[in-house]
Amino acid sequence: MNGNQAANKRTLTMAVGIALCLLIASGAGYRILARRLGSTEGDALLPPGALQRLPLELGDWVGRDVKMDKRIVKMSDTDAHVNRRYVRGNGSEDVSLYIAYGVRIRDLLPHRPEVCYPLNGWTLQDKRPVTLPLGDGAELQCQILEFSRSGLAAGNVTILNYYLADGEYSPEVSRLRSKLTGGAGYVAQVLITCPWSGAPYRESSVKTVSAFAADSTRAVYDLFPRSEEDLKEMWTLFDDVLAEYETADSKGYGELMELRAADGEAVFRAKVGDLMRKHAGSPARSTTLPASESRSSALSGGNGND
């Protein structure tokens, strides 16, 4: 690894850590606001390990899970998350992927990069909407943000950001606000982060996050339910793989349950996600992607309750 790659890796770790740690600062106050707005528990909770079904190999990208501090997880107002680092080209291209899932849009509204990064000394240099072609006529509407910071912790970072709410894409959170009163079943935020140092690497960072988004979007989309029936199938799959695991390896199953009881939820989710991903009976999912913001809510039932 050369000097630029090493610097980028340090910047990536620092930038992602900042964004996640700031969830703590905004979370407590926002929960108060959510209660004032009448937030209640939603019905679209995913089974443990559902997001960990995301393949560790996406095209030429190879990923690994990155452990998050338990305090950050607890305070992040998410019902599920996955945090990974993906590389390709022998490590020459390196991105961080963070997906946060919640059954109430309010939970994720304050946790967006244009809020979190400036709070910790980063300056927003550019923010622009981007439409990425995904093949077969599908497109991903997202936004790309570029931040810089000077001083001892100087660095630059490019972020590709988009949201999914009940199967609909949205490039920015402001377009989701109408769902606060529309009874959305869930919302997911996707952050793809790539650091860079020196002007020549700015454009390459944009190409890197765009390439990863194009390679991962279909797999990310398939993680989430598109109907109540989809959600039921996910929970059935969760029950089935645990039952099969207990039968095949009762000792391993017992150790896993003991670990979970001892606050090993992250390990439990990773294991279950792996079992669900490998399950031969996993229902086939269509790879047809929707046009951004074109479908009505599949989970809310249009009842207007929130």
C-alpha positions, 0 to 999 in steps of 0.5 A, a space after each residue: 500500500 502506497 502513501 496515498 492509499 494509507 492516507 485514504 484508509 486513515 481518512 476513511 476510518 476517521 470520516 466514517 467514525 465521525 459520522 457514526 459518533 455524531 449519531 449520539 449527539 443528535 439521537 437523544 434530542 431527536 427522540 424527544 421530538 419524535 415523541 412529540 410528533 406521536 411516533 409509535 412502533 412500526 410493523 415493518 421490523 426486519 428479522 435479525 440478520 436480514 441486512 447481513 444477507 447482503 453478499 460479501 462479494 458484489 461484482 469485483 468488490 470484496 467486503 468485510 463487516 466492520 464492527 461498530 461501537 455498541 454505544 453508537 448502535 444503541 443511540 443511532 435510532 436504527 432498527 437494523 444496520 450493516 457497516 462494511 468495507 469493500 475493496 477491489 483491484 487489490 485494494 486500490 479502490 476502497 469504500 465504506 458502506 453503511 446502511 441504516 434501517 428504521 420503521 419510522 422516517 423520523 428516526 433517520 431524518 437528522 442523521 444525514 451527512 450534510 448535518 453530521 459532517 459540518 458539526 465536526 469541522 468538515 466543510 461541504 464543498 459540493 452537493 449535487 444530484 446524480 442519476 446513475 444508469 443501472 442497466 435494463 432501463 433502471 436508474 438510481 437517483 442519488 446525491 454526491 457530497 464532497 467534504 474537506 477539512 483542514 488542520 492536523 486532521 486534514 482530509 477530503 471525503 466523497 459520499 454517495 447517499 440515497 434513501 429507500 422508503 417502502 421500495 421507493 428511491 429518493 436522492 435526499 431526505 427532504 423528499 421523504 418529509 411527505 411520508 411523515 404523514 403518509 404512514 411509511 412502513 420503513 426507510 433505509 439510508 445508504 451511505 457510500 464513502 470514499 476518502 481522497 487526498 490531492 486534487 488529482 484523486 477527487 474525480 476518481 473518488 466520485 467514479 469509485 463511489 458511483 461504480 460501487 453504487 451501480 454494482 451494489 444497488 440491486 443487492 441492496 434493494 433486495 434486502 428490503 420487503 416490498 409488501 407485507 407478504 415479503 416481510 412474513 417470508 423474511 421472518 419465516 426464513 429467519 425461523 427456518 434457518 435457526 431451526 435447521 442450524 439447531 438440528 445440524 449443529 446443536 452445540 454451535 447453536 447453543 453457543 450462539 444463543 449464549 453469545 447473544 444473551 451475553 450481548 453478542 448481538 452483532 455476532 448473532 446477526 452476522 451468523 444468521 445473515 450468513 445462514 439466510 444468505 446460503 439457505 437453499 430455500 431462500 425465495 427468489 427475488 426479482 431484480 427489477 428496480 422501480 423508478 425513483 419516487 414512482 410507487 405508492 407505499 406497499 407497507 403503509 396500506 395508505 391508512 395515513 396512520 403514523 
